[in-house]
Amino acid sequence: MSRKSGVIYSYALMFVEVFTATLFTPYLIRMLGQSEYGVYQLVTSITTYLALLDLGIGNAVIRYMAKFRTENNKEKQEEFLGIATVYYLIIAGIVLVAGAVLIGVFPTVFAKGLTAEEIAIGRRLLVLTVLSIAVTLGTSGFSNTIIAYERFSVSKGFGIICALLKVALSVVALKLGMSSFGVMLVYLLTNVLTRGGYTVYVLFVLKIRPKLKNVDFGFIKETVSYSSFVLLQMVATQINAMSNSTLLGIFAASSSAIIAVYGAGSQIIQYFKTIGGHFTGVLMAGVVRMVEKGAGAKALQDEMVRIGRIIFMMLGMVFTVFAVFGRQFMILWAGADYAEGYIVAVAIMVPTMFSLVQGIGPQILWAMNKHRVQAVIQIVSAVLNIFLTILLIHWNPLYGAVIGSVIALSVGDVLCMNIMFKKEIHIRLTQYYAGLCKGILPSLLLSAVVGLAFKQLALSRYGWLGLVANCAVMVLVYGICMLTFGMNRSEKNMVWGMCRKVLTALHLMKRT
């Protein structure tokens, strides 16, 4: 399947995930209440660290399976999948042991921030999330093989079904009074269904069976060397994304309400990452092919600009609209008690947007096996995040956590990464940013000016209707600007091509 189709499926999944979560999250917040929602967010952030026991092997599976597929070497694919499967089953066992330890120490670690009732809820939720992560890791060799084969209709299709099932069944669970435990139970069951589907597809459709004969231990050493630095990057990303909720739970008194507000803002950031992440997630196999075929610095820079512009078009629009009307959205969406979540979201969006826009860069470094220094820089940035957050939490728990993250992300994921791209890929940063921002930045600025002008009309008094009207005006202005002078010829052709396909599918236009 082509990368273009993969991108379409990715954005279909992104739309379903963001749309369903946007509708479901405020319902979940109101059904659980601020205290239990804070515990729910805390447990999610803690157990996400267990996913780091992947140790970077998932990225290696995609890289090497794509490489062996390019070489048409099925035997190597099956041998590598066999090694990966054994590894992941061992890791799943370790996750269960680590989870048991977490459940045991939870009351002691969070005694300052949580009540006895909140601790009891957290321990029950930990049981389910640990089991879910064990299932995810145990089958990762199969899910990553599907990505390496670029079968996005399968990987993203299962994701779409799973996202819809999660929301529908979670609503039922909440209606039945099962609270946060019911939601986590639904997540576990849908995860088992999805991962089982991936495994069956690899075994019986792709017909790739894990084998352990003729194991090349030299190759295993190469894989571990490659993956160890990917792991450092994963650790850094996870710390920057999830550590603040945990640190608030440990160091801030009566922290469940603060964690809930921070969690609401973080949820917006997660949607934001989903928009950018689904695009770059389908590109790794294609990037491996480019590097294997000897693509030069100019070709790689052009690819970074081409892909970065598409991501920037979408993320820039989302950020600009949220920056202008985000506070009103947070009040309507989550409630007045969560209004400060706007500060959390809009501040962290800035470095996150730059990181996501240049997301193809790290994939190029991974494909070139030049990601070692990058990994070290990012882990240093993550440690800086922890240090600053602990320090600033004592000044102001919510704002301190935000400032620590913004500084760390700006230094590690933006400034230092740009230096890496210049040094390792030989990107000309001036040309890169000129190509990236051409036409898009002026369109965003004009859209922001119009949005601020409309804000003076105080349409917010009409609730959701006023908010939708304000946002629609900004998006319309932005769209007109982009089609008039923002997009280049190739981008316009891509937009019109997608419109023609949609109109043809709806029988509103004849096939040509």
Secondary structure as UniProt FT lines:
FT   HELIX           3..48
FT   HELIX           49..54
FT   TURN            55..56
FT   HELIX           57..70
FT   TURN            71..72
FT   HELIX           74..109
FT   TURN            110..113
FT   HELIX           116..138
FT   HELIX           140..148
FT   TURN            149..150
FT   HELIX           152..175
FT   TURN            176..177
FT   HELIX           179..204
FT   HELIX           217..251
FT   TURN            253..254
FT   HELIX           256..280
FT   TURN            281..282
FT   HELIX           284..292
FT   TURN            293..294
FT   HELIX           297..334
FT   HELIX           336..338
FT   TURN            339..340
FT   HELIX           341..357
FT   TURN            358..359
FT   HELIX           360..367
FT   TURN            368..369
FT   HELIX           372..393
FT   TURN            394..395
FT   HELIX           397..409
FT   HELIX           410..416
FT   HELIX           417..420
FT   HELIX           421..425
FT   HELIX           429..437
FT   TURN            438..439
FT   HELIX           440..455
FT   TURN            456..457
FT   HELIX           459..462
FT   HELIX           464..481
FT   HELIX           482..486
FT   HELIX           489..505
FT   TURN            506..507
//
